Amino acid sequence: MAVTAEQANAGRGRILVVDDDPRVRDTILRGLRNYGYQAEEAEDGLQALHHLQHGEFDLVVTDLQMPRLDGLALLREMRRRGYAQAVVIQTTLLDPSLEIILRRAGACGVLMKGGPVGELVRSVEEACQASKRPRAPCA
């Protein structure tokens, strides 16, 4: 019996990719799928909350700067609503003080946007492992 691509990818995890730039979203989606993840997309934080309410995800990869609801506001709203998914935030404005703010808010990973897909996948794998530990995710 043949295995579908969806069945083959089911074991790696289901990821929600949130970015307002469709080209960036597509690149991340293709990269994650090539590494065996199931990946869905949202164009901003509000759409991401809708997906989270109606679907099951292991992890969220989000851009920091977006219209309507940015990555930090999305992360804070997820935690306020009780969503425990690991969150990896990508930004073009990474500096140490911003990374501290994002990690204190609950981000499991903070990356420079536009880096190699392998680096994103490594961060995703680390975040997924951290979220499976018995203590609070990424605390």
C-alpha positions, 0 to 999 in steps of 0.5 A: 500500500502506497503512503501519501506525502501527508501520511509520511509527513505526519510524524514530524509535527504540524506547524503554523507559519505566520508571515504577511509576505506571501513569498517568505511564507511560501519559502518557509512552507516549502522548506519545512515540508521538504524536511517532513513537517506538515505546514499551514499558513496564516498571513497575520496574527489574527488569522493565526489565532483563527487557525489555532482555534480551529486546528491542532498545531505543534508549533508556530513560526511567526514573523515579528513585524506584521499588520493587524497583530504582530508576532509579539502580540500574537505570542502574548495572546496565545499565552493569554488564551492558554495555547501552549504551542512552542513559538519561533519568531523571525525578525529582521531587527534582532538585537539582544534586548529584543531577544530578551523581551521575546524569550520572556514572553515565551518564544522558544526560538528567535531567528534572523529572518531570511537565514538558511532554511536549515537554521530554521528547521534546527530551531523548530526541532529544538522548540518541538523538543523543548515543548515536549519536556514535562515543565512549561514550554520554553520556560 
